[in-house]
């Protein structure tokens, strides 16, 4: 018998695998938090499946999302990224990945970890929503507005409230699995 899954992922094996194993699982690993932050910023204006299909290329291009390495990228590396057909070649987004890495490190110094900073907004506990249909979940919330505003104040780019809410969903700060989804009670 097939398990019920959130409607947004059904029909694409890559989407379903991501949904079944990663999406909405509380995440506390610094490198992975940075990876999702970068991927979500590159996703702005595009579909998530586009980013998922290029995820391995992004990992290679961005040194496995080692934020300490990304923070030191030179103009030569920027040009290399802009010539890489395997990723989204948007100059503003490439530049933001680098400056966001630098700001990520500043937050680590201030709060001890980016994890402590970002999860502090929800007191370390995921927000449990109760959507019977994924289409009912919002694109932004007061919390994503607050986090977006704080990140922008700290110099982050491409971190509007919609991007931040998607980031919160991806890293499990909010459980937006449909209540009938087999993952709803698992995450």
Steps between C-alpha positions, in 0.01 A plus 500: 500500500634839402547755776325836469743782425468876478346585165780733390751217456291223346597381156870589489743249652758767592234714668355198681840387625578852628157516667534154654850541642585868549220756478376609839750298702647718777852582386782623722815433295679827416613396152156371407334813636728704275427269206125548537540873547698525174266270310193691618654832399579363154144370480353850531281549194542140385344164585654284772519201263732706277736542795472136608597385151811719518581428866797272434643756258459767768680279753795458266506865390476632857758267659234286670361817658801547723404850614855581614625431147207677331559808718849533346403464133693728268389680185653213301281249683195724447567501125542122504159467669338735248630279217373179664195382303424245772379765745284813483733761351366813662769750597299652786426157646862385465618817675237453771616142567846636573391794716243279674781256586693788656194607698428137597844492666431830678180353644692192614745723685219697662269211594740204519340341192262589221283219636465676836412824323239365258335251736491766771214663311281197583656420838655186352162338428339455158172679440233233444247600237186309410443526126283233339607632158845643428334779299364640829846570642610863475789636295607722792422539868568757769795283606649484149451878477689544829788269401525656154518847648770396747710325235475802270609724787805274533584544132349185348364518144217311326341422836152639453221361713389245235855364466535483878169320545609240242830470691309452827293224337806330352699493826205394714448823695140463389315176428291569192448138399133435429337347807419187296859466377694207642784741590281738705542308828852383417672840488 
